[in-house]
Amino acid sequence: MSATITAADINKLRQTTGAGMLDCRKALTESNGDFEAAIDWLRKQGQKVAAKRSDREAKEGVVLANTTADNKAGIVLCISCETDFVSKNAEFVAFAQGIADAAIANNVKTAEELNEVSVNGAKVADLINDKLAAIGEKIAISRFERIDAEFVASYIHGANRMGVLVGFNKPAAEAGKDVAMQIAAMNPLAVDESSIAPETIAREKDIAIEQIKAEGKPAEMAEKIAIGKVNKFLKENTLLAQPFVKDNAKSVSDFLKSIDADLKVIEFKRVALG
């Protein structure tokens, strides 16, 4: 005998899962009114949608950066989706914020660990799957980064389109946001020259030498000119050597020294959409 499916049952399932009314009605019908089985049915449908959309690029989404109350750790993550219509939706932003809050509250260190965290009795992976089924777009934790340091500053730029974390060797509340904004604007590759892989520097030098030779300059000049080009590359692409965006007359290194001679950037993470 088929169970009677009421409007209240359908509404309850909608509120719990975020799925559409017709999908909820079908789920309850397929599960003969069993609420938990209906949730499982919807999740299975979501998994099928995920499989169908596995080749779709999710270039939109919400980027969030946050730190623990004591600023000893921070996370930056991207909950990706396919369209800006979804990413700009207040409900989706709140959904992403809930996941970011759970990451901080549960001291999460990896995306895999975050997927297993429970939020209001459901795993994050299942919540994402339910949201996917409800809106019909590919949704995933596409990036997750974490920093542990004596002091971690966070910064979100451009309506949740970019997030930055910066780890310092000591408290840096005043400098933290300024350095994070520098990273957001100038996108450095590394903290300093020692943080850039030797093969990257060697590659830049080889490219410069070939460019110089192609210009017809003597081989004996190529090495010297190439070194200058590499130095320019390092100045443009290492955080501490970059001109400080708020005062181009000084470098980021100079700025930090003006705050505290012993203040150092340990590492940073930058996550951006697109």
N, C-alpha and C positions, 0 to 999 in steps of 0.2 A: 504493500500500500504506500502510495507516494505521500510524502509529508506536505503539509500546507505551508506555502512560502508567503509570509506576510510582508507588507511594506516596511514594518518595523525591523524585521529580520534583514531585509535588503539594506536599509539605512544603517543598521549597526555594522554590517560587513563593509559598507562603503566608508564609514567613519574609521574603522579599524585598519583597512587596507589602502584606502585612497583609490580603489578601482572604480570604474564606471558602473552606473546602475544596471545596465543590461548584462555586463560581465558578472556582477554580483548575483543577479537573479539566476543566471545560467550556472554559476558555481554552486549555489544552494540547491538548485534543481538536480545537478549532476551528483551532488553528495547527499541527496535525499534529506536536506535540511540540517545536516551535521555541520555546525559552525566551524569547528577546527578543520574538518575535512574540506570544507569550502575554501578556507584560507590556503590549505595545501594545494587545492586545485588551481587557485589563482596564481600561486607561486610557480606551479608547474607551467602554467601558460606564460608566465613571465620568463621562465627559463627558455621556452621555445622562442619567444620574441628575441631574447638576448642572442640566441644562436643564429637566428635569421639576420640579426643586425651586427654580427661580430665583425663584418668587414666595413661597417660604416664608421667614418671618422667623427669623433666627438670633439670638435674644435671650440665649442662654446662651453660654458660652465661657470662655476663659482669658485674663486680662490680665497681661502681664508688663512690667516696667520694669527697665532695666539700663543701666549706664554703662561706658565704656571704662576701662581700668586707671588711666589718668591723670586721669579725671573731666573730660576736656575735651569729651566728647560723651555723649549718652544717647539711648536709644530707649524708647518705650512702644508696645506693640502689643496688639491683641486678635485671637486666633484664635477665631472664633465657631463655634458649633454650635447645634443646635436644642433639646437637652434637658440638664438638669443631671446626668442619669445619665451622659452622655458627658463633660461638662465636669469632673466630680469624679473621673473615672477616672484613676488614677495614670499609666497608659500615655499617655493623651491629654495630660495636663499635661506629661509628659516630651517628647512630640512637639512641643508648643508651645514648650517651653524650648529645644529643639534649634534651632528656627527663630529664636528670639530671639537665641541665641548666634551663629548664622550671620550675623544682621544686624549684630551688634557686630564680629565677626571680619572681615567684608567691608566695613566702613565704609559700610553701606547708608544711603541718604538718602530713599528713597521705597518705598512698597509695591510699585510696579511693578518697581523694581530688585531688591527682595527676592525676588520671584517667579522671577527669572532666576538667582538665586544657586544654586550647586551644593553639595549636602550629601551626602557619601558617594557622589558620582558621579551624583546625580539632581537635577534642578531642583526648587526648593521648590514651584513650581506643580504639578509632576507628583507630588510627595510628597503634597500636599494632595488632589489628585485621586485618588490611590491610597487615601488614608485615607477619603475620601468613599465610594469604592466598597466599602471594607471594612466600614464601619459603617452606611452607608445614610442618613446625615444630611448636610444642606448644611453645608459647612465652607469658611471663607474667611478671609483676612486682612482683617477688616472695618475695622480702624483701624490706622494707623501714624503716629506722630509722632516728631520728632527735635528735639533742642536741641543747639546748639554754643555753648559759653561758656567763660569762664576756669575755672569749676567747675560741674559738673552733679551734683545730688543726685537719687536715685531712691527711690521708696517704693511698696511693694505692700500693699494693704489688703484685709482680709476674704477670705482664701482665694482669692486671684487674681481678685477681682471688680472691683478698681479699681487703677489704677496712676497714679503722679504723677511728673513730672519738674520740677525747678526749676533754672533757670540763674542763676548769680550772677556778679558782676563780679570776684570774687576767691575764694580757697579758703574754704569755709564748712562744713567737716565737722560741726562742733558744731551749727550752726544749720540745716543742710540738711534733716535728717530732721524737725525740729520744724516748719519751714515747709511741707514736703511734707505732713505730717500735718494741718496747718491747712487746706491746699488740699483735701485729701481730705474733711475734715469739713465745711467751710464753703462749698465750691464757689464761689469768687469768679468774677466775669466777667472781671476784668482785674487787672493789677498795681496801677494807680492810676487816678485820674480821667482823666489824659491818654491812657490806653490804651483808654478807652471811646469808641466812635464818637459824634460830636456828635449825630447823628440819634437815637441811643438816649436820650441825655440830654434832647433836645428832646421826644421822644415821652413820656418819663416826666413831664416838666413839663406837657405838654398834657393828659395823663390826669389829673394832680393838679388842674389848674385846673378841668376839667370836673366832677370829683368835688366840689370845693369849691363850685362854683356850684350843683350839684344839691342840696347841703345847705342852700342858701338864704342863704349868706353873701354879703356885698356884693362886687362885682367888684373894688373897690379893695383888698380884703383878699386876694383870690384869689392874686394874684401873689406876695405876701409869704409866704403859707402854702405855696404851691406850691414856692417855693425851699427852704423847710424840708423838705418831703417829698422833694425831689430830693437834698438833702444826706444825708438818712437813707438813701435808696436807694444813694447812693455809698458811704456808710459800711458798709452791709451787703454790698455787692457788689464792692468793690475790696479786694484782698488787704491792702495796707499800712494801710488805714483800719480794717479789721476788728479787733474785740477779739481779743487773742491767746488761743487756747483754753486754754493752760496757766496764764494769768494775765489774767483779764478786766479787771484794773485798768489794763492797758497795751495799746496797739495793736500790731499786727505791726511797724509802723514803729519804735515805741519799743523793741520786743524786739531788732530788728536793730541799732539804735543802741547798745543795752546790750552787744552782742557786739563790734561794731566800727563806729565812726561813719561809716566809708566803705563799709561793706558794703551792696550793693544787689541786689535781685532784678531780673534782666533780662527774663525771661519764664518762663512755666510751661505745662505741658500736663497735662490730667487726662482719663483715659479710664476710663469705667465701663460695666459691663454694664447692660442694661435700658433 
